């Protein structure tokens, strides 16, 4: 059996087990009207918790009412709205600049034309804006447009490396390696459940190896140490901002 086929089989098994633990995510329907919402929500969620970024997102919507109004607002007003989610200075500047550039480029803040162009063209469009990376663009493709794409954040990057699916040193490299072997039709499901797995069990610090269903598959060098130490119960940390947008 080819290595790629073996990895796909392993991922099918992992996906099935994760569904038993966290449930199968509800189907994500395409809604091109949500493209900007998903884009900005993902931007806000960078380097902070989903609950904090969701508060910041709702505050922006409540105060300004439209993204056109955010584009016209003072940067200090945007920053005040989103300070709850951290890195407010950078995020406020990037969001305002992105919206202004989109108006200049497209004539208005309407990205519905994305539904008629390819994944590659959407990546080209979004990556041209400051502060938008591959993970953010991938989230737009999945959560707004229903495309079969596999976004990779730090949790997904960590868990796939520990499980031996990839051997990479950055989320972007994991994205490139994983998208080749992730089973078609299961990318959204694996993305969301691997995030929950990474938050609750396969944590960056003090992973709960004693609770892990994949212990025998894992290639994490310190797993035996943590298996002895991991006696705490799993805390539920399953809120995902993009499932609420």
N, C-alpha and C positions, 0 to 999 in steps of 0.2 A: 504493500500500500504506500502510495506517495505521501510525503510528509504533509503536504497541504490537505490531502484527503483525511489523514489521521487527525489533523488539527480541527478540521470541520466536524468530524465525528465527535471529538472531545468537546467542542463548543456546543453541539446539539445536546450532549449529556449535561453539560454545565447549565445551559439555558433551561432545560427541563427541571433540573434541581432548584435553580433560582426561582422558578415559577412556583414550586412547592413551598418555598420559604416566604417569598414576598408577593406571590400572586402574579397572574398574567396581566400586564398593563392593558387598559382599554384601548381599542383601536383609535389611532390618531387620524382624523379626517383632514383633508386639505382645506384650508381657508385662507385665500390670498389676502383677505382684508386684515389678517393678523400679522402680516410680515413685519411691519414696523414695531408692533407690540412685542413680538418674540425677539426681534433684533435688540431692542433697547432693554428688555428684561434680561436677556442673556448678558449684555454689557454690564448691567447693574450687578449681576450675580458673581462677577469675577472677583476672586479673593475675599469672599464673604459668604455668610450663610444664606440659603435660599429664603428663609423666613425674613431676614433683615432686608434683603433686596426686594422681596415682594412688598414690604411696607413702603420702601422707597418708590417702587413702581406705582403703587396706588396713590401715593402722595402727589406724584407728578401728574397723574391723570386727573385727580380731584382738583388740584390747584389751577392747572392750565387748560384742561378740557380737550386739547388737541395738540398734536405734535407740531403743528404750524405755530401755535402760541409758545411752545417751548423754544422753537427756533428763534422767535423774536424776543424772548425773555432775557433778562440780564443773567450772566453766568452765576452771579452771586445768589440769585433767586433759585436757580436750578440746584446749586450746591446746598442751599439751606434745606431744600426738599429731600435730598437724597443722602444727607449726612449720616443717617442711621445705618447705611450699608458700608461705610468705610471707603477710603480712596475717593472721597467726594470731589476733591479738587480736580483730579485727573478725569474722572467720569463725567463731571459736569462740562468740562472743556471739550472733551471728545464728543459727547452727545450733541452739544450745540453746534460744534463745527461740522459734524457729520450731517446734521439736518440742513444746515445752510448750504453745504456742498451738494446735497441731493436736490435741493430746490434749484440751484444753479444748473445742475447737470440734466435733470429730468423735467424742469419747469414747474413741478409740484411734488408734494410728498405723496406719491402714489406708486407703489411698487408692485401693483397687481400684474404688470406685464411679465413679472418673474415666472408666472405659472406657464408661460408659453415658451420659455427658453430652457436650455439644458442645464444640468448641474454644473458643468464646467463654466458656462457663461455666468451663472449666478456667483460662483466662487470668484471669477474675475471681477465682477461688478463690486461685490462686497469687500473683497480684500484690498480694493483701491482706496478705501476709507481708513483714516488713521484710527488705530485702536481696535480694529476688527480683524480677528485672526481666523484660522481654519476651523477651530472649534465653534466659534460664534456663528460663522457662515453655515456650518454643518447643522447646527441647531435650527437655524431658519429653514433649511431644506427639510428637516424631519418634522418639526413641530408646527410649521406654518403651511408647508407645501406637501406634506405626506410622502416625501421621497424616501427611498430605501437607502439611507445613509447612516453611518455609524460615528456619531460625534465622540471625541475622546477628551475627557477632562483628567484631572490628576488622579481621581479615584479609579477610573477605568484603566488609565495607564499603569497604575500600581498593581491592580489586581491581575491584569492580563500578563504582566511580567512575572508576578509571583506564581501564577498558574502555569507558566511555561509556554503560553500561547505565542508570545513575542519575546524578544530580547532586545529592548530599545532603551534609549536614555532620555527621551522626551515625549510628551504627548503627541506632538506632530509626527514624529517617527512611528509611534505606535499606530496613529491613524493610517499612515501609509501601509504598514505591515498588516494590520488587523483587517482592513477593508477587503483584502484579498481572500481571507479565509473565513470571515463571518458568514454563516449560512444566509442565503437570500431569504428575505421575508422575516428575519428575526433580529435585524439590526437595532430597530427601535426598542424592542423588548429587552435585548441584551444590554443596550446602553443604560436604560433606566434601572434595571435590576442590578447591574454591576455597580452603579453608583450607590444604591442602597446597601449592597454587600460590602462595598468599600467603606462606607460610613459606619456601619453597624458591627461588622465582624472583621473584615480584612483591613483594619485601620492602619494608618501610617505609624502611629505610636501605640504601643501595647495592643497589638491585634489579638483577637479572641480565638486563638488557634484551637483551643479545646472545644469550641463550638462549631468549627468549620467542617462542612460536609466534603470539602475537597482536600483534606489534609494529605491523603495518600498521593494526590496528583501534584501537590504544591512543590515548587522548587525553591521556596524561600529558605535561605540557609539557616535562619534563626528560629524556624518554626518549632523545633523540639523544645527550645528554651521557653518560648511563649506558651506552648501546650501545657507545660508544667505550671506556669504562672497564671494562665488565663482562667480565673475562676469566677469572674464577675458575670452577671447576667447581661444579655444584650439589651442595649437601650434603643428604643424605636426612634429613628431619625430618617423618616421616609418622605418628608415634604419636599416636593420638587416644584420650583416656581413655574417651569414651563408646562407642567400639567395643569396649572391653574389659569394660564393666560387664555 
